[in-house]
Amino acid sequence: MSRAVSVPDLEGEPHAEVFGEGPRAVRLRLDAGETVPEHRHPGNDVLLYVVEGRLDTSVDGEVHELVTGDALRFDGDGAVSPHAREPTTALVVFAPR
């Protein structure tokens, strides 16, 4: 079975569910200066892909400066907090371990 979606057309702010079953995927959209408070995704490996924009993402205190086309993979047991430096859209995939 396959399923395609249009990520730009998804509803919900700042998160919109892309795929909720199996590896879960969400679209994250943040305005310039907007931050998601520090949180964790225990039991998952996480892949964050910047579709458009600029995002500083702190993982356990280490800041990663990401721009359009960059991807970041991290252990969901770590504390993560993304901060948009400009309007940003990202795709986040949660792969259960």
Steps between C-alpha positions, in 0.01 A plus 500: 500500500622851426363841591601846379419835662565864420705630795424870425124428507497338845288670768608570859748736667779466592473123443299312237487122488638366170498129579397376845550128461832314486776758494305813593558819299387856573539833328637771729439862402644784710497877456824699532604506865262223602637223724369158600573449871753232592346153484585134430381220270602195704540167322538662156774592260408839354576645158436872450518632142478875429274543199530879502649756736764514774475309826732485800435169674639426844545131586623445857651851494685459168364750243476400134451781248285357220392662172284392207602151391681407824407191702571418864473154652494459879400269783152594621604432860695827484347838581420689177388858438476653150512880452411660164730780384259569211167349394578129485332178388653167599405135468557294815503118488481291819628144455423275797796295620 
